[in-house]
Protein backbone atom coordinates (compact mmCIF):
# COMPACT_ATOMS: atom_id res chain seq x y z
CA UNK A 1 0.00 0.00 0.00
CA UNK A 2 1.06 3.59 -0.56
CA UNK A 3 2.25 5.73 2.35
CA UNK A 4 -1.00 7.70 2.63
CA UNK A 5 -3.07 4.51 2.73
CA UNK A 6 -0.87 2.89 5.39
CA UNK A 7 -1.09 6.03 7.52
CA UNK A 8 -4.85 5.53 7.67
CA UNK A 9 -5.21 1.75 7.88
CA UNK A 10 -2.10 0.08 9.37
CA UNK A 11 -2.59 -0.25 13.12
CA UNK A 12 -6.18 0.93 12.86
CA UNK A 13 -8.42 -2.08 12.08
CA UNK A 14 -12.14 -1.89 12.91
CA UNK A 15 -12.89 -2.74 16.53
CA UNK A 16 -13.62 -6.51 16.58
CA UNK A 17 -16.12 -6.16 19.43
CA UNK A 18 -18.32 -3.45 17.90
CA UNK A 19 -17.20 -2.86 14.31
CA UNK A 20 -16.32 0.75 15.12
CA UNK A 21 -14.07 2.19 12.41
CA UNK A 22 -12.18 4.19 15.04
CA UNK A 23 -10.49 1.92 17.60
CA UNK A 24 -11.43 2.58 21.24
CA UNK A 25 -9.12 4.44 23.63
CA UNK A 26 -7.92 2.07 26.35
CA UNK A 27 -7.57 4.33 29.38
CA UNK A 28 -7.02 1.43 31.75
CA UNK A 29 -3.91 1.25 33.90
CA UNK A 30 -3.95 -2.52 34.39
CA UNK A 31 -5.32 -5.71 32.80
CA UNK A 32 -6.84 -8.89 34.31
CA UNK A 33 -4.56 -11.91 33.80
CA UNK A 34 -5.61 -15.51 33.07
CA UNK A 35 -3.89 -16.79 36.19
CA UNK A 36 -1.15 -16.11 38.76
CA UNK A 37 2.14 -16.04 36.89
CA UNK A 38 0.38 -16.36 33.55
CA UNK A 39 0.80 -13.28 31.40
CA UNK A 40 -1.48 -12.12 28.61
CA UNK A 41 -0.32 -9.72 25.88
CA UNK A 42 -1.05 -6.73 28.13
CA UNK A 43 -0.58 -6.64 31.87
CA UNK A 44 0.19 -3.05 32.93
CA UNK A 45 -0.02 0.09 30.81
CA UNK A 46 3.57 1.10 31.42
CA UNK A 47 4.63 -2.14 29.74
CA UNK A 48 2.10 -1.98 26.93
CA UNK A 49 -1.29 -0.58 26.05
CA UNK A 50 -3.51 -1.43 23.04
CA UNK A 51 -3.93 2.23 22.04
CA UNK A 52 -0.19 2.86 22.25
CA UNK A 53 0.51 -0.36 20.37
CA UNK A 54 -1.78 0.77 17.52
CA UNK A 55 0.26 3.98 17.12
CA UNK A 56 3.55 2.09 17.31
CA UNK A 57 2.36 -0.33 14.62
CA UNK A 58 1.53 2.57 12.30
CA UNK A 59 4.88 4.28 12.89
CA UNK A 60 6.87 1.11 12.27
CA UNK A 61 5.09 0.70 8.94
CA UNK A 62 5.61 4.30 7.83
CA UNK A 63 9.33 4.30 8.69
CA UNK A 64 10.05 0.77 7.51
CA UNK A 65 11.14 -0.50 10.92
CA UNK A 66 10.71 -3.76 12.81
CA UNK A 67 9.09 -1.93 15.70
CA UNK A 68 8.39 1.43 17.31
CA UNK A 69 8.21 2.77 20.85
CA UNK A 70 6.03 5.74 21.82
CA UNK A 71 7.31 7.96 24.64
CA UNK A 72 5.97 10.73 26.86
CA UNK A 73 8.02 13.29 24.90
CA UNK A 74 10.67 13.58 22.24
CA UNK A 75 13.28 14.26 24.91
CA UNK A 76 12.27 11.08 26.75
CA UNK A 77 12.84 9.17 23.51
CA UNK A 78 16.33 10.63 23.01
CA UNK A 79 17.18 10.09 26.66
CA UNK A 80 16.27 6.41 26.28
CA UNK A 81 18.81 6.09 23.45
CA UNK A 82 21.55 7.70 25.55
CA UNK A 83 20.88 5.15 28.31
CA UNK A 84 22.38 2.51 26.02
CA UNK A 85 25.78 4.10 26.73
CA UNK A 86 28.13 3.70 29.69
CA UNK A 87 30.59 6.07 31.40
CA UNK A 88 33.62 6.54 29.19
CA UNK A 89 31.67 6.22 25.95
CA UNK A 90 31.37 9.11 23.50
CA UNK A 91 28.43 10.61 21.63
CA UNK A 92 29.18 12.55 18.44
CA UNK A 93 26.25 14.74 17.45
CA UNK A 94 25.67 17.20 14.65
CA UNK A 95 26.16 20.84 15.54
CA UNK A 96 22.76 21.93 14.18
CA UNK A 97 20.49 20.39 16.82
CA UNK A 98 17.49 21.31 18.93
CA UNK A 99 18.26 23.27 22.10
CA UNK A 100 16.61 20.63 24.28
CA UNK A 101 18.90 17.96 22.82
CA UNK A 102 21.91 20.19 23.44
CA UNK A 103 20.81 20.64 27.04
CA UNK A 104 20.22 16.91 27.56
CA UNK A 105 23.62 15.99 26.14
CA UNK A 106 25.61 18.69 27.92
CA UNK A 107 23.77 19.10 31.24
CA UNK A 108 22.53 15.56 31.91
CA UNK A 109 24.48 13.01 29.85
CA UNK A 110 27.96 14.55 30.06
CA UNK A 111 27.97 14.91 33.88
CA UNK A 112 27.23 11.17 34.04
CA UNK A 113 30.60 10.39 32.50
CA UNK A 114 29.73 10.19 28.80
CA UNK A 115 31.80 12.38 26.51
CA UNK A 116 29.84 14.62 24.15
CA UNK A 117 31.28 16.11 20.99
CA UNK A 118 29.42 18.32 18.50
CA UNK A 119 30.66 18.47 14.93
CA UNK A 120 29.17 19.70 11.63
CA UNK A 121 27.43 16.71 10.08
CA UNK A 122 27.33 18.58 6.77
CA UNK A 123 31.15 18.38 6.62
CA UNK A 124 31.76 14.64 6.41
CA UNK A 125 35.52 14.85 6.95
CA UNK A 126 35.18 17.03 10.05
CA UNK A 127 32.34 14.90 11.32
CA UNK A 128 34.30 11.67 10.99
CA UNK A 129 37.35 13.29 12.60
CA UNK A 130 35.30 13.78 15.79
CA UNK A 131 34.65 10.04 16.05
CA UNK A 132 37.16 7.98 18.04
CA UNK A 133 37.34 4.45 19.40
CA UNK A 134 35.12 5.44 22.36
CA UNK A 135 32.25 6.59 20.15
CA UNK A 136 29.16 4.44 20.62
CA UNK A 137 26.46 6.79 19.28
CA UNK A 138 26.36 9.13 16.29
CA UNK A 139 23.34 11.47 16.25
CA UNK A 140 22.19 14.00 13.67
CA UNK A 141 19.18 16.06 12.64
CA UNK A 142 18.27 16.63 9.00
CA UNK A 143 16.99 19.22 8.36
CA UNK A 144 18.84 20.67 11.33
CA UNK A 145 17.31 22.91 13.94
CA UNK A 146 17.37 25.91 13.60
CA UNK A 147 19.75 26.41 10.66
CA UNK A 148 17.96 24.01 8.26
CA UNK A 149 21.22 22.27 7.41
CA UNK A 150 20.94 19.13 5.31
CA UNK A 151 23.15 16.16 6.17
CA UNK A 152 23.79 13.27 3.82
CA UNK A 153 22.15 10.56 5.92
CA UNK A 154 23.48 7.64 3.88
CA UNK A 155 27.05 8.99 4.05
CA UNK A 156 26.79 9.59 7.81
CA UNK A 157 25.44 6.06 8.21
CA UNK A 158 28.49 4.70 6.39
CA UNK A 159 30.79 6.68 8.72
CA UNK A 160 29.06 5.36 11.82
CA UNK A 161 29.16 1.80 10.47
CA UNK A 162 32.91 1.99 9.78
CA UNK A 163 33.49 2.97 13.39
CA UNK A 164 31.09 0.44 14.89
CA UNK A 165 28.79 3.12 16.31
CA UNK A 166 25.02 3.19 16.48
CA UNK A 167 23.56 5.83 14.17
CA UNK A 168 20.40 7.75 15.05
CA UNK A 169 18.54 10.49 13.18
CA UNK A 170 16.11 13.02 14.59
CA UNK A 171 13.79 13.30 11.60
CA UNK A 172 11.15 15.48 13.23
CA UNK A 173 11.41 18.26 10.62
CA UNK A 174 11.32 15.92 7.62
CA UNK A 175 8.68 13.46 8.88
CA UNK A 176 8.43 10.03 7.20
CA UNK A 177 6.48 11.76 4.42
CA UNK A 178 9.72 13.25 3.09
CA UNK A 179 12.61 11.20 4.52
CA UNK A 180 12.85 7.69 5.96
CA UNK A 181 16.30 7.42 7.58
CA UNK A 182 16.10 3.67 8.19
CA UNK A 183 16.00 3.19 4.41
CA UNK A 184 19.22 5.23 4.19
CA UNK A 185 21.18 3.20 6.73
CA UNK A 186 20.21 4.64 10.12
CA UNK A 187 19.66 2.27 13.03
CA UNK A 188 17.23 4.55 14.86
CA UNK A 189 14.88 7.30 13.77
CA UNK A 190 13.41 9.65 16.37
CA UNK A 191 10.38 11.92 16.17
CA UNK A 192 8.99 14.48 18.49
CA UNK A 193 5.41 13.29 17.99
CA UNK A 194 4.28 16.60 19.48
CA UNK A 195 5.08 18.19 16.14
CA UNK A 196 4.00 16.97 12.69
CA UNK A 197 2.83 13.50 13.68
CA UNK A 198 0.17 14.90 16.01
CA UNK A 199 -0.10 18.08 13.98
CA UNK A 200 -2.63 19.99 16.06
CA UNK A 201 -0.74 21.33 19.11
CA UNK A 202 -2.78 19.14 21.44
CA UNK A 203 -0.44 16.38 22.58
CA UNK A 204 3.05 15.78 23.93
CA UNK A 205 4.94 12.71 22.78
CA UNK A 206 7.98 11.15 21.17
CA UNK A 207 8.82 8.02 19.23
CA UNK A 208 11.71 5.76 18.31
CA UNK A 209 11.56 3.43 15.31
CA UNK A 210 14.29 0.84 14.76
CA UNK A 211 15.05 -1.80 12.16
CA UNK A 212 16.92 -4.31 14.35
CA UNK A 213 14.96 -6.56 16.72
CA UNK A 214 17.78 -6.91 19.26
CA UNK A 215 18.10 -3.12 19.49
CA UNK A 216 14.33 -2.81 19.78
CA UNK A 217 14.34 -5.23 22.72
CA UNK A 218 17.08 -3.28 24.51
CA UNK A 219 15.23 0.01 24.07
CA UNK A 220 11.94 -1.55 25.14
CA UNK A 221 13.57 -2.82 28.32
CA UNK A 222 14.86 0.68 29.11
CA UNK A 223 11.52 2.31 28.34
CA UNK A 224 9.61 -0.16 30.48
CA UNK A 225 12.11 0.07 33.35
CA UNK A 226 12.16 3.88 33.41
CA UNK A 227 8.51 4.43 32.52
CA UNK A 228 8.50 7.45 30.21
CA UNK A 229 5.69 6.08 28.05
CA UNK A 230 3.07 7.89 25.99
CA UNK A 231 -0.38 7.87 27.56
CA UNK A 232 -3.32 6.28 25.73
CA UNK A 233 -5.17 9.56 25.08
CA UNK A 234 -2.04 11.10 23.54
CA UNK A 235 -1.51 7.93 21.50
CA UNK A 236 -5.08 8.16 20.19
CA UNK A 237 -4.63 11.82 19.24
CA UNK A 238 -1.34 11.06 17.52
CA UNK A 239 -2.85 8.18 15.56
CA UNK A 240 -5.65 10.48 14.45
CA UNK A 241 -3.15 13.14 13.38
CA UNK A 242 -1.08 10.70 11.34
CA UNK A 243 -4.07 9.92 9.13
CA UNK A 244 -3.73 13.37 7.53
CA UNK A 245 0.07 13.61 7.85
CA UNK A 246 0.86 13.28 4.15
CA UNK A 247 -1.74 15.84 3.09
CA UNK A 248 -0.77 18.33 5.79
CA UNK A 249 2.97 18.14 5.28
CA UNK A 250 2.88 18.48 1.51
CA UNK A 251 0.56 21.50 1.64
CA UNK A 252 2.68 23.11 4.36
CA UNK A 253 5.77 22.54 2.23
CA UNK A 254 4.18 24.37 -0.70
CA UNK A 255 3.40 27.36 1.49
CA UNK A 256 6.88 27.38 3.05
CA UNK A 257 8.50 27.37 -0.40
CA UNK A 258 6.36 30.33 -1.46
CA UNK A 259 7.30 32.30 1.67
CA UNK A 260 10.99 31.47 1.25
CA UNK A 261 10.93 32.85 -2.30
CA UNK A 262 9.39 36.09 -1.09
CA UNK A 263 11.77 36.47 1.83
CA UNK A 264 14.81 35.93 -0.40
CA UNK A 265 13.93 38.98 -2.48
CA UNK A 266 13.06 41.18 0.51
CA UNK A 267 15.73 43.84 1.27
CA UNK A 268 14.78 43.78 4.96
CA UNK A 269 16.01 40.19 5.24
CA UNK A 270 19.73 39.41 5.41
CA UNK A 271 19.54 35.71 4.52
CA UNK A 272 17.05 32.88 4.25
CA UNK A 273 17.75 29.31 5.30
CA UNK A 274 15.51 26.85 3.44
CA UNK A 275 16.63 23.63 1.70
CA UNK A 276 14.30 24.26 -1.22
CA UNK A 277 16.31 27.27 -2.35
CA UNK A 278 18.75 26.38 -5.11
CA UNK A 279 21.62 28.23 -3.42
CA UNK A 280 21.15 26.36 -0.15
CA UNK A 281 24.39 24.37 0.39
CA UNK A 282 22.43 21.18 1.03
CA UNK A 283 19.91 21.60 -1.78
CA UNK A 284 21.20 18.79 -3.99
CA UNK A 285 21.31 16.35 -1.08
CA UNK A 286 17.78 17.39 -0.13
CA UNK A 287 16.61 16.72 -3.68
CA UNK A 288 18.05 13.23 -3.37
CA UNK A 289 16.85 12.23 0.10
CA UNK A 290 13.64 14.23 0.58
CA UNK A 291 10.60 12.98 -1.30
CA UNK A 292 9.58 15.79 -3.62
CA UNK A 293 9.48 18.67 -1.10
CA UNK A 294 11.79 20.43 1.34
CA UNK A 295 9.90 20.77 4.59
CA UNK A 296 7.72 23.44 6.13
CA UNK A 297 10.35 24.92 8.46
CA UNK A 298 12.52 27.87 7.51
CA UNK A 299 14.71 30.39 9.24
CA UNK A 300 15.80 33.88 8.26
CA UNK A 301 17.93 36.69 9.65
CA UNK A 302 16.83 40.28 9.78
CA UNK A 303 18.99 43.34 9.52
CA UNK A 304 19.74 44.45 13.04
CA UNK A 305 20.48 42.76 16.32
CA UNK A 306 18.73 40.78 19.04
CA UNK A 307 16.21 43.59 19.60
CA UNK A 308 15.27 43.76 15.91
CA UNK A 309 14.53 40.05 15.70
CA UNK A 310 12.63 40.23 18.98
CA UNK A 311 10.49 43.06 17.58
CA UNK A 312 9.64 41.04 14.47
CA UNK A 313 8.53 37.92 16.35
CA UNK A 314 6.49 40.01 18.76
CA UNK A 315 4.72 41.88 15.93
CA UNK A 316 2.99 39.06 14.04
CA UNK A 317 -0.73 38.30 14.34
CA UNK A 318 -1.31 35.06 12.42
CA UNK A 319 2.08 33.60 13.31
CA UNK A 320 1.78 32.73 16.99
CA UNK A 321 4.80 33.57 19.15
CA UNK A 322 5.49 30.12 20.57
CA UNK A 323 8.01 27.31 20.61
CA UNK A 324 7.13 23.97 18.99
CA UNK A 325 6.30 23.48 15.34
CA UNK A 326 4.59 21.27 12.79
CA UNK A 327 0.97 22.07 13.59
CA UNK A 328 -1.87 23.49 11.49
CA UNK A 329 -1.30 26.98 12.88
CA UNK A 330 1.88 28.86 11.94
CA UNK A 331 4.38 29.66 14.68
CA UNK A 332 7.28 32.08 14.94
CA UNK A 333 10.11 32.30 17.45
CA UNK A 334 13.56 33.69 18.14
CA UNK A 335 15.93 30.75 18.75
CA UNK A 336 18.42 32.84 20.75
CA UNK A 337 15.82 33.62 23.42
CA UNK A 338 13.45 30.67 23.03
CA UNK A 339 14.08 27.23 21.50
CA UNK A 340 17.88 27.44 21.83
CA UNK A 341 18.18 29.57 24.95
CA UNK A 342 19.61 26.55 26.78
CA UNK A 343 22.81 26.86 24.73
CA UNK A 344 25.76 28.56 26.35
CA UNK A 345 25.77 31.88 24.47
CA UNK A 346 29.32 31.53 23.17
CA UNK A 347 28.57 28.00 21.97
CA UNK A 348 25.33 29.15 20.35
CA UNK A 349 27.09 31.88 18.39
CA UNK A 350 29.94 29.54 17.48
CA UNK A 351 27.41 27.18 15.92
CA UNK A 352 25.84 29.95 13.83
CA UNK A 353 22.69 30.63 15.88
CA UNK A 354 22.82 34.40 15.77
CA UNK A 355 20.83 36.92 17.78
CA UNK A 356 19.02 38.05 14.63
CA UNK A 357 17.83 34.59 13.61
CA UNK A 358 14.09 33.93 13.36
CA UNK A 359 12.52 30.49 12.87
CA UNK A 360 9.04 29.92 11.49
CA UNK A 361 6.87 26.84 11.28
CA UNK A 362 4.48 27.22 8.35
CA UNK A 363 0.98 25.96 8.98
CA UNK A 364 -2.08 25.56 6.82
CA UNK A 365 -3.25 29.15 6.56
CA UNK A 366 -3.44 30.76 3.12
CA UNK A 367 0.13 31.67 2.01
CA UNK A 368 -0.89 35.21 1.02
CA UNK A 369 -2.26 35.84 4.51
CA UNK A 370 0.94 34.55 6.07
CA UNK A 371 3.06 36.77 3.83
CA UNK A 372 1.04 39.85 4.70
CA UNK A 373 1.57 39.07 8.37
CA UNK A 374 5.34 38.72 7.94
CA UNK A 375 5.44 41.84 5.79
CA UNK A 376 3.79 44.02 8.41
CA UNK A 377 6.00 42.54 11.16
CA UNK A 378 9.16 43.32 9.19
CA UNK A 379 7.88 46.85 8.61
CA UNK A 380 7.20 47.26 12.33
CA UNK A 381 10.95 47.00 13.05
CA UNK A 382 11.51 50.31 11.24
CA UNK A 383 8.55 52.05 12.81
Long-range contacts (C-beta under 8 A, 24 or more apart in sequence): 3-62, 3-176, 3-177, 3-246, 4-246, 4-247, 6-58, 6-61, 6-62, 7-58, 7-62, 7-242, 7-243, 7-245, 7-246, 8-243, 10-57, 10-58, 10-61, 10-62, 11-53, 11-54, 11-55, 11-56, 11-57, 11-58, 11-61, 11-239, 12-54, 12-58, 12-239, 12-243, 23-50, 23-51, 23-54, 23-239, 24-51, 25-51, 25-232, 25-233, 25-236, 26-50, 26-51, 26-232, 27-232, 27-233, 45-229, 45-232, 46-224, 46-227, 46-229, 47-224, 49-229, 49-232, 49-235, 51-232, 51-235, 51-236, 51-239, 52-229, 52-230, 52-232, 52-235, 54-235, 54-239, 55-207, 55-230, 55-235, 55-236, 55-238, 55-239, 55-242, 56-207, 58-239, 58-242, 59-176, 59-191, 59-197, 59-207, 59-209, 59-242, 60-209, 62-176, 62-180, 62-242, 63-176, 63-180, 63-181, 63-182, 63-189, 63-209, 64-180, 64-182, 64-183, 64-211, 65-182, 65-189, 65-209, 65-210, 65-211, 66-210, 66-211, 66-212, 66-213, 66-216, 67-209, 67-210, 67-213, 67-216, 67-220, 68-207, 68-208, 68-209, 68-210, 69-207, 69-208, 69-209, 69-216, 69-219, 69-220, 69-223, 70-193, 70-205, 70-206, 70-207, 70-229, 70-230, 70-235, 70-238, 71-205, 71-206, 71-207, 71-208, 71-223, 71-228, 71-229, 71-230, 72-204, 72-205, 72-206, 72-228, 72-229, 72-230, 72-231, 73-192, 73-194, 73-204, 73-205, 73-206, 73-228, 74-100, 74-170, 74-172, 74-190, 74-191, 74-192, 74-193, 74-194, 74-195, 74-205, 74-206, 75-100, 75-101, 75-104, 75-206, 76-206, 76-228, 77-190, 77-191, 77-192, 77-206, 77-207, 77-208, 78-104, 78-139, 78-170, 78-190, 78-206, 79-104, 79-108, 79-228, 80-208, 80-219, 80-222, 80-223, 80-226, 80-228, 81-137, 81-139, 81-166, 81-168, 81-188, 81-190, 81-208, 81-219, 82-109, 82-114, 82-137, 83-222, 83-226, 84-136, 84-137, 84-166, 84-218, 84-219, 84-222, 85-109, 85-114, 85-136, 85-137, 86-113, 86-114, 86-136, 87-112, 87-113, 87-114, 88-113, 88-114, 88-115, 88-134, 89-114, 89-115, 89-134, 89-135, 89-136, 89-137, 90-114, 90-115, 90-116, 90-117, 90-131, 90-132, 90-134, 90-135, 90-136, 90-137, 91-115, 91-116, 91-117, 91-135, 91-136, 91-137, 91-138, 91-139, 92-117, 92-118, 92-119, 92-127, 92-130, 92-131, 92-135, 92-137, 92-138, 92-139, 92-165, 93-117, 93-118, 93-119, 93-138, 93-139, 93-140, 94-118, 94-119, 94-120, 94-121, 94-122, 94-127, 94-139, 94-140, 94-141, 94-142, 94-144, 94-149, 94-151, 95-119, 95-120, 95-121, 95-144, 95-351, 96-120, 96-121, 96-122, 96-141, 96-144, 96-145, 96-146, 96-147, 96-149, 96-351, 96-352, 97-139, 97-140, 97-141, 97-144, 97-145, 97-170, 98-141, 98-145, 98-170, 98-172, 98-339, 98-340, 99-335, 99-339, 99-340, 99-341, 99-342, 99-343, 100-339, 100-342, 101-139, 101-141, 101-170, 102-340, 102-342, 102-343, 103-342, 107-342, 118-351, 120-149, 121-149, 121-151, 121-156, 122-149, 122-150, 122-151, 122-152, 122-281, 122-282, 124-152, 124-155, 124-156, 124-159, 127-156, 127-159, 128-159, 128-163, 131-159, 131-160, 131-163, 131-165, 133-163, 135-163, 135-165, 136-165, 136-166, 137-165, 137-166, 137-167, 137-168, 138-163, 138-165, 138-166, 138-167, 138-168, 139-167, 139-168, 139-169, 139-170, 140-168, 140-169, 140-170, 141-169, 141-170, 141-171, 141-172, 141-173, 142-169, 142-171, 142-173, 142-174, 142-179, 142-289, 143-173, 143-174, 143-275, 143-286, 143-295, 143-297, 144-173, 145-172, 145-173, 145-297, 145-339, 145-359, 146-299, 146-335, 146-339, 146-340, 146-353, 146-357, 146-359, 147-273, 147-299, 147-352, 147-353, 148-173, 148-273, 148-274, 148-275, 148-280, 148-295, 148-297, 148-298, 148-299, 149-281, 149-282, 150-275, 150-280, 150-281, 150-282, 150-283, 150-285, 150-286, 150-289, 151-282, 151-285, 152-285, 152-289, 153-179, 153-181, 153-184, 153-185, 153-186, 153-289, 154-184, 154-185, 154-289, 157-184, 157-185, 157-186, 158-185, 161-185, 166-215, 172-196, 172-326, 173-295, 173-297, 173-325, 174-290, 174-295, 175-245, 175-249, 175-326, 176-245, 177-245, 177-246, 177-249, 177-250, 177-291, 178-249, 178-253, 178-290, 178-291, 178-292, 178-293, 178-294, 178-295, 179-289, 179-290, 179-291, 182-209, 182-210, 182-211, 184-289, 187-211, 187-212, 187-215, 188-215, 193-230, 193-234, 193-238, 194-324, 194-326, 195-324, 195-325, 195-326, 195-327, 196-245, 196-248, 196-249, 196-325, 196-326, 197-238, 197-241, 197-242, 197-245, 197-326, 198-234, 198-237, 198-238, 198-241, 198-326, 198-327, 199-241, 199-244, 199-245, 199-248, 199-326, 199-327, 199-328, 200-237, 200-241, 200-327, 200-328, 201-324, 201-327, 201-328, 201-329, 202-237, 203-233, 203-234, 203-237, 203-238, 203-241, 204-234, 205-230, 205-234, 205-235, 205-238, 206-230, 248-328, 248-364, 249-293, 249-296, 250-292, 250-293, 251-364, 252-296, 252-362, 252-363, 252-364, 253-293, 253-294, 253-295, 253-296, 254-293, 254-367, 255-296, 255-362, 255-363, 255-364, 255-365, 255-367, 255-370, 256-294, 256-295, 256-296, 256-297, 256-298, 256-362, 257-293, 257-294, 258-367, 258-371, 259-298, 259-360, 259-362, 259-367, 259-370, 259-371, 259-374, 260-298, 262-371, 263-298, 263-300, 263-374, 266-378, 268-302, 268-303, 268-378, 268-379, 268-381, 268-382, 269-300, 269-301, 269-302, 269-303, 269-378, 270-300, 270-301, 270-302, 270-303, 270-356, 271-300, 271-301, 272-298, 272-299, 272-300, 273-298, 273-299, 273-300, 274-298, 274-299, 296-326, 296-361, 296-362, 296-363, 297-325, 297-359, 297-360, 297-361, 297-362, 298-359, 298-360, 298-362, 299-335, 299-357, 299-358, 299-359, 299-360, 300-357, 300-358, 300-360, 301-354, 301-356, 301-357, 301-358, 302-356, 302-358, 302-378, 302-381, 303-356, 304-356, 304-381, 305-355, 305-356, 306-334, 306-336, 306-337, 306-355, 306-356, 308-356, 308-381, 309-334, 309-336, 309-355, 309-356, 309-357, 309-358, 310-334, 310-337, 311-380, 311-381, 312-358, 312-377, 312-378, 312-380, 312-381, 313-358, 313-377, 315-376, 315-377, 315-380, 315-381, 316-373, 316-374, 316-377, 317-373, 317-376, 318-365, 318-369, 318-370, 318-373, 319-360, 319-370, 319-373, 319-374, 319-377, 324-361, 325-359, 325-361, 326-361, 327-361, 327-363, 328-363, 328-364, 329-363, 329-364, 329-365, 330-360, 330-361, 330-362, 330-363, 330-365, 330-370, 331-360, 331-361, 331-363, 332-358, 332-359, 332-360, 332-361, 333-358, 333-359, 333-360, 334-358, 334-359, 335-359
